[in-house]
């Protein structure tokens, strides 16, 4: 398995969190299995080699396609029996509005293939990715494509977008009411705008962002109660409930087999 993260160029830093790629040479046994958890950020995938099966709570089973996968509160599973190569990049949720001309809540728990989204332009982009000689070149192709779209961005990078980006990068124990005050909007206005840009209500977004922040934190030498307290859960029961809901497994199982749940 070859997995690598590539940082977003500065010009796209307000829209793209990072690029990543994974390449795999399949043995005869067993099949490759990837468990994808709930995530507060959408993702764009380009499958340039091999085939995948994709199953989630909203798709009973289909091939993983090149396209945009919205932020989700559900779990999914990706499997493959072949050699594969896949390039992806995580977007900040508000980038769906600014770069793809769709509100984030239109794509929550949904996906759309690149050809449906962009027509002939999407078909050409996918072909370029398939024919590229390496992943650095693929990232350059995608970067050029996105930067060209920045010219036509009409939606301003607002305070709401800034809040979403900050929370996405480093979860903070803030309340929906404090976010409302910081953005100088009424509660109803803020919740409507936040859902348009993030795909979730503020409370739901904060819960999923906290869950994802937890996944990336080393906690080998901490006990269950201390981890729950550190991430602002009322108690261990709330911690267990959220973790099981957004991952499909118990926290203790994840803790013991952490490497098995990542590329």
Phi, psi and omega per residue, in radians:
X1 nan 2.254 3.075
X2 -2.060 1.981 -3.109
X3 -2.231 2.370 -3.116
X4 -2.608 2.509 3.051
X5 -1.836 2.380 3.111
X6 -2.112 2.199 -3.090
X7 -1.193 2.599 3.109
X8 -1.243 2.467 3.051
X9 -1.124 2.698 -3.019
X10 -0.996 -0.662 -3.096
X11 -1.128 -0.412 -3.139
X12 -1.835 0.138 -2.983
X13 -1.105 -0.417 3.113
X14 -1.469 -0.076 -3.037
X15 -2.168 -0.689 -3.097
X16 -1.931 2.187 3.129
X17 -1.281 -0.903 3.088
X18 -3.002 2.803 3.020
X19 -1.719 2.732 3.030
X20 -2.613 2.707 3.001
X21 -2.452 2.687 3.116
X22 -2.430 2.293 3.095
X23 -2.234 2.494 -2.965
X24 -2.523 2.305 3.024
X25 -1.796 1.945 -2.984
X26 -1.287 2.231 2.949
X27 -1.368 3.068 3.124
X28 -1.159 -0.634 3.117
X29 -2.550 2.593 -0.147
X30 -1.585 -3.091 3.066
X31 -1.235 2.668 3.029
X32 -1.347 2.311 3.124
X33 -2.317 2.226 3.082
X34 -2.153 2.176 3.092
X35 -1.657 2.012 3.139
X36 -1.737 2.256 -3.112
X37 -1.642 3.031 3.039
X38 -1.013 2.509 -3.137
X39 -2.544 2.468 -3.070
X40 -1.491 -0.063 -3.132
X41 -2.076 2.479 3.060
X42 -1.299 2.861 -3.075
X43 -2.440 2.474 3.063
X44 -1.928 2.261 -3.072
X45 -2.109 2.432 3.018
X46 -2.175 1.940 3.115
X47 -1.610 1.759 -3.039
X48 -1.719 -0.062 3.085
X49 -2.732 2.400 3.073
X50 1.485 -3.073 -3.135
X51 -2.359 2.626 -3.120
X52 -2.326 2.640 2.932
X53 -1.868 2.412 -3.040
X54 -2.219 2.274 -3.129
X55 -2.420 2.269 3.097
X56 -2.462 -3.120 3.125
X57 -1.157 -0.336 -3.081
X58 -1.904 -0.118 3.070
X59 -2.344 2.053 -3.042
X60 -1.238 -0.296 3.108
X61 2.706 2.064 -3.139
X62 -2.736 3.040 3.082
X63 -1.349 2.455 3.049
X64 -1.240 2.178 -3.046
X65 -1.941 2.809 2.984
X66 -1.225 2.116 -3.092
X67 3.054 -2.955 -3.122
X68 -1.821 2.197 3.137
X69 -1.945 2.062 -3.040
X70 -1.230 2.854 3.037
X71 -0.997 2.561 -3.013
X72 -2.524 2.615 3.066
X73 -1.798 0.110 -3.100
X74 -1.976 3.006 3.109
X75 -1.797 2.799 3.108
X76 -2.588 2.992 -3.124
X77 -2.416 2.344 3.116
X78 -2.070 2.274 3.140
X79 -2.281 2.691 3.102
X80 -2.672 2.501 3.072
X81 -1.922 0.131 -3.041
X82 -2.164 2.899 2.901
X83 -1.020 2.543 3.125
X84 -2.578 2.822 3.003
X85 -2.465 2.265 -3.104
X86 -2.475 2.353 3.097
X87 -2.070 2.311 3.132
X88 -2.411 2.894 2.979
X89 -2.611 2.432 3.108
X90 -1.524 2.336 3.062
X91 -1.783 2.673 2.827
X92 -1.257 2.480 -3.040
X93 -0.940 -0.649 -3.110
X94 -1.154 -0.307 3.133
X95 -1.143 -0.409 3.097
X96 -1.075 -0.652 3.087
X97 -1.293 -0.753 -2.993
X98 -1.395 -0.508 -3.105
X99 -1.949 -0.457 -3.040
X100 -2.024 0.041 3.075
X101 0.978 0.686 3.033
X102 -2.468 2.535 3.086
X103 -1.256 2.514 -3.099
X104 -1.021 -0.636 -3.108
X105 -1.214 -0.204 3.051
X106 -1.301 -0.352 -3.053
X107 -2.005 0.079 3.114
X108 -1.032 2.203 -3.116
X109 1.071 0.375 -3.117
X110 -2.265 2.994 3.045
X111 -2.525 2.748 3.101
X112 -2.492 2.349 -3.109
X113 -1.336 2.730 -2.988
X114 -1.147 -0.535 -3.134
X115 -1.270 -0.654 3.081
X116 -1.149 -0.656 -3.081
X117 -1.265 -0.707 -3.004
X118 -2.121 -0.020 3.110
X119 1.112 -2.314 -3.101
X120 -1.077 -0.654 3.126
X121 -1.079 -0.697 3.101
X122 -1.189 -0.652 3.109
X123 -1.109 -0.727 3.118
X124 -1.155 -0.733 3.126
X125 -1.059 -0.817 -3.133
X126 -1.080 -0.688 3.132
X127 -1.140 -0.707 3.105
X128 -1.076 -0.719 3.135
X129 -1.121 -0.733 -3.133
X130 -1.110 -0.631 -3.035
X131 -1.572 -0.173 -3.111
X132 -1.082 2.597 -3.033
X133 -1.460 -0.384 3.119
X134 -2.758 3.065 -3.055
X135 -1.319 -0.483 3.030
X136 -1.080 -0.699 3.099
X137 -1.193 -0.655 3.111
X138 -1.105 -0.754 3.110
X139 -1.084 -0.690 3.117
X140 -1.103 -0.721 3.123
X141 -1.078 -0.801 -3.129
X142 -1.190 -0.727 3.125
X143 -1.032 -0.794 3.114
X144 -1.074 -0.710 3.141
X145 -1.090 -0.807 -3.105
X146 -1.239 -0.693 -3.139
X147 -1.132 -0.587 3.078
X148 -1.132 -0.556 3.138
X149 -1.327 -0.404 3.113
X150 -1.070 -0.478 -3.128
X151 -1.058 -0.566 -3.070
X152 -1.749 0.153 -3.141
X153 -1.157 2.204 -3.124
X154 -1.897 -0.428 -3.120
X155 -1.443 2.166 -3.095
X156 -1.252 2.687 3.055
X157 -1.388 1.666 -2.982
X158 -1.538 3.110 3.064
X159 -1.090 -0.612 3.094
X160 -1.105 -0.761 3.091
X161 -1.068 -0.712 3.137
X162 -1.090 -0.716 3.115
X163 -1.108 -0.746 -3.140
X164 -1.104 -0.758 -3.140
X165 -1.127 -0.786 -3.122
X166 -1.058 -0.805 -3.129
X167 -1.168 -0.643 -3.133
X168 -1.115 -0.648 -3.094
X169 -1.404 -0.639 -3.117
X170 -2.656 1.804 -3.086
X171 -0.976 2.371 3.084
X172 -2.164 2.457 -3.137
X173 -1.343 1.338 3.125
X174 -2.022 2.786 3.129
X175 -1.780 2.788 3.096
X176 -1.077 -0.630 -3.124
X177 -1.165 -0.661 3.121
X178 -1.211 -0.613 3.060
X179 -1.110 -0.669 3.117
X180 -1.070 -0.804 -3.128
X181 -1.127 -0.695 -3.123
X182 -1.147 -0.424 -3.113
X183 -1.763 0.076 3.031
X184 0.941 0.788 3.113
X185 -2.227 2.792 2.996
X186 -1.218 2.793 -3.116
X187 -1.010 -0.761 -3.110
X188 -1.152 -0.762 3.123
X189 -1.085 -0.788 -3.102
X190 -1.129 -0.791 -3.118
X191 -1.096 -0.678 3.111
X192 -1.150 -0.801 -3.122
X193 -1.187 -0.712 -3.141
X194 -1.072 -0.725 -3.137
X195 -1.191 -0.629 3.094
X196 -1.073 -0.717 -3.063
X197 -1.526 -0.439 -3.066
X198 -1.935 -0.394 -3.104
X199 1.606 -0.159 -3.122
X200 -2.350 2.833 2.950
X201 -1.145 2.761 3.124
X202 -0.949 -0.746 -3.100
X203 -1.144 -0.757 3.138
X204 -1.147 -0.743 3.132
X205 -1.060 -0.776 -3.133
X206 -1.110 -0.654 3.122
X207 -1.128 -0.778 -3.102
X208 -1.262 -0.661 3.095
X209 -1.106 -0.701 3.096
X210 -1.099 -0.743 3.107
X211 -1.040 -0.791 -3.127
X212 -1.205 -0.597 3.060
X213 -1.110 -0.680 3.117
X214 -1.074 -0.683 -3.099
X215 -1.089 -0.519 -3.065
X216 -1.693 0.229 -3.093
X217 -1.881 2.273 3.064
X218 -1.233 2.230 -3.121
X219 -2.475 0.511 -3.065
X220 -1.028 -0.595 -3.023
X221 -1.866 0.318 3.123
X222 -1.919 2.557 3.109
X223 -1.506 2.943 -3.025
X224 -0.997 -0.806 -3.097
X225 -1.132 -0.708 -3.131
X226 -1.145 -0.674 3.115
X227 -1.128 -0.786 3.127
X228 -1.042 -0.779 -3.131
X229 -1.138 -0.758 -3.100
X230 -1.027 -0.599 -3.099
X231 -1.722 0.245 2.959
X232 1.380 0.355 3.064
X233 -1.370 2.573 -3.139
X234 -1.071 -0.718 -3.132
X235 -2.814 -3.107 -3.093
X236 -1.182 -0.502 3.138
X237 -1.146 -0.796 3.118
X238 -1.117 -0.689 3.098
X239 -1.043 -0.883 -3.121
X240 -1.064 -0.714 -3.115
X241 -1.105 -0.845 -3.125
X242 -1.110 -0.769 -3.091
X243 -1.100 -0.762 3.137
X244 -1.158 -0.694 -3.125
X245 -1.119 -0.723 -3.025
X246 -1.632 -0.159 3.134
X247 -2.110 -0.411 -3.105
X248 1.455 0.003 3.140
X249 -2.331 2.900 3.060
X250 -1.357 2.588 -3.109
X251 -1.033 -0.711 -3.104
X252 -1.106 -0.594 3.087
X253 -1.192 -0.766 3.109
X254 -1.060 -0.768 -3.101
X255 -1.069 -0.640 -3.105
X256 -1.401 -0.376 -3.081
X257 -2.259 0.663 -2.977
X258 -0.941 -0.793 -3.079
X259 -1.124 -0.415 -3.112
X260 -1.256 -0.210 -3.053
X261 -1.848 0.273 3.133
X262 -2.278 2.758 3.034
X263 -1.064 nan nan
